[in-house]
Amino acid sequence: MVRTQISLDERAYEEAKAEAALQGISLAEFLRRAVAAALAPRRRADRPWMRHAGTLASGDPDASTTVDEVVYGRGRP
């Protein structure tokens, strides 16, 4: 982990500190999560196929167990 120093205006600092307290985490952890959330869209852009992950539903509760049959045309062992 890299240590860094940032400057926030007083209002942003107080709001971030209050939100961190509500979440039960430190201000540093709150800011790490905020940065990760801000960078997530860029990371998703690096893997465009991930936009579709979880967007379809087959209605079959056992769909995950039949993926080989569906994708590769072969049944389960």
C-alpha positions in Angstrom: 0.0 0.0 0.0 1.2 3.5 -0.8 0.7 6.3 1.6 -0.4 9.7 0.2 -1.6 13.0 1.5 -4.6 14.9 0.0 -6.2 18.2 0.7 -10.0 18.5 1.1 -12.1 21.6 1.7 -13.6 21.6 5.1 -17.1 20.7 4.0 -15.9 17.7 2.0 -13.7 16.6 4.9 -16.6 16.8 7.4 -19.1 15.0 5.1 -16.6 12.2 4.3 -15.7 11.8 7.9 -19.4 11.6 8.9 -20.2 9.1 6.1 -17.3 7.0 7.2 -18.5 7.0 10.7 -22.0 6.0 9.5 -20.5 3.1 7.7 -18.4 2.1 10.7 -15.1 2.5 8.8 -12.1 4.9 9.0 -11.9 8.0 6.8 -9.0 6.4 5.0 -11.0 3.3 4.2 -13.9 5.4 3.0 -11.6 7.4 0.7 -10.0 4.1 -0.6 -13.5 2.8 -1.5 -14.5 6.1 -3.1 -11.4 6.0 -5.3 -12.0 2.4 -6.2 -15.7 3.2 -7.1 -14.6 6.1 -9.3 -12.1 3.9 -11.1 -14.5 1.0 -11.6 -16.1 2.2 -14.9 -12.6 2.5 -16.4 -11.7 -1.0 -15.3 -15.0 -2.3 -16.8 -14.1 -0.5 -20.1 -11.0 -2.7 -20.2 -13.2 -5.8 -20.2 -16.3 -4.8 -22.3 -17.7 -8.3 -22.1 -18.2 -7.8 -18.3 -21.0 -5.3 -19.2 -23.2 -8.3 -19.9 -22.3 -10.5 -16.9 -25.4 -11.3 -14.9 -27.8 -9.5 -17.3 -29.6 -12.6 -18.6 -31.7 -15.1 -16.7 -32.8 -18.4 -18.1 -35.3 -19.2 -15.4 -33.6 -22.5 -14.9 -32.4 -22.7 -11.3 -29.9 -25.4 -12.4 -28.6 -23.3 -15.3 -25.1 -23.0 -13.8 -24.8 -26.8 -13.6 -25.6 -27.2 -17.3 -23.2 -24.7 -18.7 -21.0 -27.3 -20.3 -23.9 -28.7 -22.2 -25.1 -25.3 -23.4 -21.7 -23.9 -24.2 -19.8 -26.9 -25.4 -22.6 -29.2 -26.5 -21.7 -31.9 -24.1 -23.5 -33.2 -21.0 -22.2 -33.3 -17.5 -20.1 -36.3 -16.5 
